[in-house]
Amino acid sequence: MVLPFGHYVVDQPPRCRFGSGASPDPGLGVKFGRPTVRAINHDGSFNVRRRGRMHTHEVYQTLVRMSWGAFLAWLLLALLLVNGLFALGYWLIGVEHLRGIERDGTAAGDLLHAFFFSTQTFTTVGYGAVAPTGVGANLLASFEALVGLLIAALATGLLYGRFSRPRARILFSQTAIISRRPDGTPCLQFRIANLYHSTLVELRARVMVQFTDPDGNRQYRALELERNEVQFFPLNWTLVHDITPESPLHGLGPADWAARFTEVLILIKGYDDTFAQEVHARNSYRFDEVQWNRRFVRAYDIEADGNVVLDLDRLHVTEAL
């Protein structure tokens, strides 16, 4: 049975083109000498730390991808650092070459006045109350004005890159569940919904399970889904894997999942109609994030006027079978 707008109940016969046999390394590695933390974080990032030299373009990508709080903090720190260095330069040249400063006779006061003059020059505000005199102070002020223009242009480019970057905000249910179909077949389920008001179409899902074998190596198996794509995505989508005898999860209980450090890896791809680009979302569920013998509560209702209302807070709600 298929409900409107791409929400699927669990009594639909399974169908999928992906096999459940052994899968090659998907890019996360297979040789490990000890158990590791989760492979994919809930924000879609991978649990891999990089060491070594970082190139300039990697700095740009890092600034574009980081959170807004971290980006603004780095931007403020950079402005304080640059203006502090130029203020130190004016102070070393001598604040007597900054005409209009009311000095209080202390080094801290002179440095503070030099910092305020630096910020005015850096931002090309130029109130006119303070002006440089002498060759050294004028050269430094001219150079700072040039640096300020370049940094302003760079900051503008970073802001544009952050706003214009297409990004899917797929909300995943906080836990996956092991439920059962009416005929008693166990199945793995989790739910997703679109957090944005943008239109996502042609959504496709690929799911695999990762576990550690007795030798400490990672093994990967693709999981068949009852449906691996939907054409429209205005409501939530419940993804279901039937745990049949052909499934790599067949016959495993909670203790088996924990002993194998089992993790379900998820890749969602779709087309964002707003940006006219393909977008991706990733997530995973570890063995300790799976609820057993539960089922999801329906996350949407039909109002009296016939409109469908999706409650995102209920996306995570489950109940006992």
C-alpha positions in Angstrom: 0.0 0.0 0.0 1.3 3.4 -0.9 0.1 6.6 0.8 0.0 10.0 -0.9 3.1 12.1 -1.3 5.7 9.4 -0.9 5.0 8.0 2.6 5.1 4.2 2.6 3.7 1.8 5.1 5.5 -1.4 6.0 3.1 -3.9 4.5 4.3 -3.2 0.9 6.2 -6.1 -0.7 10.0 -5.5 -0.8 11.6 -4.5 -4.0 15.1 -3.3 -4.7 17.9 -3.7 -7.2 20.7 -3.8 -4.7 22.1 -7.2 -3.6 22.8 -8.2 0.0 26.0 -10.0 -0.8 29.5 -8.9 0.2 30.2 -5.3 -0.8 33.7 -3.9 -1.5 35.2 -1.2 0.7 32.9 1.9 0.1 35.8 4.2 1.0 35.9 3.9 4.8 38.6 1.3 5.0 38.6 -2.4 6.1 41.9 -2.9 8.0 41.8 -1.8 11.6 43.7 -3.1 14.6 41.1 -2.0 17.2 37.4 -1.0 17.3 36.7 2.6 16.1 34.1 5.2 16.8 31.2 5.6 14.4 32.0 6.0 10.7 29.5 8.7 9.9 28.3 11.4 12.4 24.7 12.6 12.6 25.7 15.8 10.8 26.9 13.8 7.8 30.6 14.3 8.4 33.0 11.4 8.5 35.0 10.5 11.6 38.4 10.9 10.0 41.0 13.4 11.3 43.5 14.7 8.7 47.1 15.5 9.4 49.7 17.1 7.3 49.8 20.2 5.0 46.6 22.0 4.2 46.4 23.8 0.9 44.8 27.2 0.4 41.7 25.9 -1.4 41.2 23.5 1.6 41.1 26.5 3.9 38.4 28.1 1.7 36.4 24.9 1.7 36.7 24.6 5.4 35.5 28.1 6.0 32.5 27.5 3.7 31.5 24.2 5.3 31.9 25.1 9.0 29.0 26.2 11.1 27.9 29.8 11.2 28.9 30.2 14.8 32.5 28.9 14.1 32.7 31.0 10.9 31.7 34.3 12.6 34.1 33.5 15.5 37.0 33.0 13.1 36.1 36.1 11.1 36.0 38.2 14.3 39.3 36.7 15.5 40.9 37.5 12.1 39.8 41.1 12.2 41.0 41.5 15.8 44.4 40.0 14.9 44.9 42.0 11.7 43.9 45.3 13.3 46.0 44.4 16.4 49.1 43.9 14.2 48.6 47.2 12.4 48.0 49.0 15.7 51.3 47.6 17.0 52.9 48.9 13.9 51.6 52.4 14.4 52.6 52.2 18.1 56.2 51.2 17.1 56.4 54.1 14.6 55.1 56.4 17.3 51.6 57.5 18.0 52.9 61.1 17.8 52.6 60.6 14.1 48.9 60.1 14.4 47.6 63.7 14.5 44.5 64.3 16.6 45.0 61.6 19.2 44.4 62.8 22.8 47.2 61.0 24.7 47.0 60.1 28.3 50.7 59.4 28.7 50.3 55.6 29.1 51.5 52.9 26.6 48.2 51.1 26.9 46.3 54.2 26.1 48.5 54.9 23.0 48.1 51.3 21.8 44.3 51.6 22.2 44.1 54.8 20.2 46.3 53.1 17.5 43.9 50.2 17.4 40.9 52.4 16.9 42.7 54.3 14.1 43.6 50.9 12.6 40.0 49.8 12.5 38.9 53.1 10.9 41.6 52.8 8.2 41.0 49.0 7.7 37.3 49.6 7.0 38.1 52.8 5.0 35.7 54.7 7.3 38.1 57.6 7.9 36.3 59.8 10.3 39.0 62.5 9.9 39.5 63.1 13.6 42.9 61.3 13.4 45.2 61.4 10.5 48.7 60.0 9.9 51.7 62.3 9.5 55.1 61.4 8.3 56.3 58.9 5.6 56.2 55.8 7.9 52.7 56.2 9.2 51.3 57.2 5.8 52.9 54.1 4.1 51.5 51.8 6.8 48.0 53.4 6.6 48.0 53.0 2.8 49.1 49.4 3.0 46.4 48.7 5.6 43.7 50.3 3.4 44.7 47.9 0.6 44.7 44.9 3.0 41.3 45.9 4.3 39.8 46.0 0.7 41.2 42.6 -0.1 40.0 41.0 3.2 36.5 42.6 2.7 36.4 41.1 -0.8 37.4 37.7 0.5 34.8 37.9 3.3 32.2 38.8 0.8 33.1 35.8 -1.4 32.9 33.5 1.6 29.5 34.8 2.6 28.2 34.3 -0.9 29.7 30.8 -1.0 28.0 29.9 2.2 24.6 31.3 1.2 24.7 29.9 -2.4 25.9 26.4 -1.6 23.1 23.9 -2.1 22.7 21.7 0.9 20.0 19.2 1.8 18.7 19.4 5.3 17.3 15.9 5.7 16.0 15.2 9.2 16.7 11.6 10.2 14.7 9.9 13.0 16.8 9.9 16.2 16.8 6.1 16.3 16.3 3.3 13.9 13.9 0.5 14.9 13.5 -3.3 14.5 9.8 -3.8 13.8 7.7 -6.6 12.3 5.4 -6.9 9.4 1.9 -8.4 9.9 3.2 -11.8 8.7 5.9 -11.7 11.5 8.9 -10.8 9.2 11.3 -8.6 11.2 12.4 -5.4 9.5 14.8 -2.5 10.0 13.3 0.9 9.7 14.2 4.6 10.0 12.5 7.8 8.8 13.5 10.9 7.0 11.9 14.3 6.3 12.9 17.5 4.6 13.6 20.4 7.0 13.6 23.1 4.3 10.7 24.4 2.4 12.6 23.8 -0.8 11.4 21.1 -3.1 13.3 17.9 -3.3 12.5 15.4 -6.0 13.8 12.1 -7.3 15.2 11.0 -3.9 17.3 7.9 -3.9 18.6 5.9 -0.9 21.5 3.5 -0.6 21.9 1.7 2.7 24.6 -0.7 3.9 25.6 -2.3 7.2 29.1 -2.2 8.6 30.3 -4.6 11.2 33.6 -5.9 12.6 34.6 -9.5 12.0 36.5 -11.7 14.6 39.8 -10.6 13.0 39.1 -6.9 13.7 38.4 -6.1 10.0 35.4 -4.1 8.8 32.9 -5.9 6.6 30.2 -4.2 4.5 26.9 -5.6 3.2 24.4 -3.8 1.1 20.8 -3.8 2.5 17.9 -4.3 0.2 15.1 -1.8 0.7 11.4 -2.2 0.0 11.7 1.0 -2.0 15.0 2.8 -2.8 13.6 5.9 -4.4 10.6 8.3 -4.4 9.7 10.8 -7.0 8.3 13.5 -4.6 9.3 14.3 -1.0 6.8 16.7 0.7 6.1 14.2 3.6 8.3 11.8 5.6 9.7 8.7 4.0 10.0 5.4 6.0 12.8 3.3 4.7 12.4 -0.4 5.4 14.8 -3.4 5.1 13.2 -6.8 5.5 15.4 -9.1 7.6 14.8 -12.3 5.6 17.1 -15.3 5.5 19.0 -13.6 2.7 19.6 -10.5 4.8 23.0 -10.1 6.5 21.1 -9.1 9.7 19.1 -12.3 9.8 19.1 -14.1 13.1 21.0 -11.3 14.9 19.9 -9.9 18.2 20.9 -6.8 20.2 23.8 -8.6 21.8 25.1 -9.7 18.3 24.8 -6.1 17.0 26.8 -4.8 20.0 29.5 -7.5 19.8 30.1 -6.7 16.1 30.0 -2.9 16.6 27.3 -2.9 13.9 26.5 0.4 12.2 24.0 1.1 9.5 25.3 3.6 6.9 22.9 5.7 4.8 23.4 7.8 1.7 20.5 9.9 0.4 20.7 11.7 -3.0 18.1 14.0 -4.5 17.5 16.9 -6.8 17.0 20.4 -5.3 14.6 22.3 -7.5 15.5 25.6 -5.9 19.2 25.4 -6.8 18.8 23.1 -9.8 21.6 20.8 -8.4 21.9 17.4 -6.9 22.3 17.3 -3.1 23.4 14.6 -0.7 22.7 13.7 2.9 24.5 11.1 5.1 23.8 9.5 8.4 24.3 6.3 10.4 22.8 4.4 13.2 25.1 2.5 15.6 24.0 -0.6 17.5 23.1 1.4 20.5 20.9 3.7 18.5 18.5 0.9 17.4 15.2 0.3 19.3 13.9 -3.3 19.2 10.3 -4.4 18.9 9.0 -0.9 18.2 7.0 0.8 15.5 6.8 4.4 14.3 3.8 6.6 15.1 2.4 8.3 12.1 4.0 11.8 11.8 1.2 13.6 9.8 -2.5 14.3 10.1 -5.3 15.4 7.8 -7.0 18.6 8.8 -10.7 19.2 8.4 -10.1 21.2 5.2 -8.2 18.3 3.7 -4.7 19.8 4.1 -1.9 17.4 5.2 0.1 18.6 8.2 3.5 17.0 8.8 4.7 17.2 12.5 8.5 17.0 12.4 8.6 16.5 16.2 6.7 13.2 15.7 9.2 11.9 13.2 11.1 10.3 16.1 8.2 8.9 18.1 7.9 5.2 18.4 5.6 2.8 20.3 5.8 -0.8 21.4 4.5 -3.4 19.0 
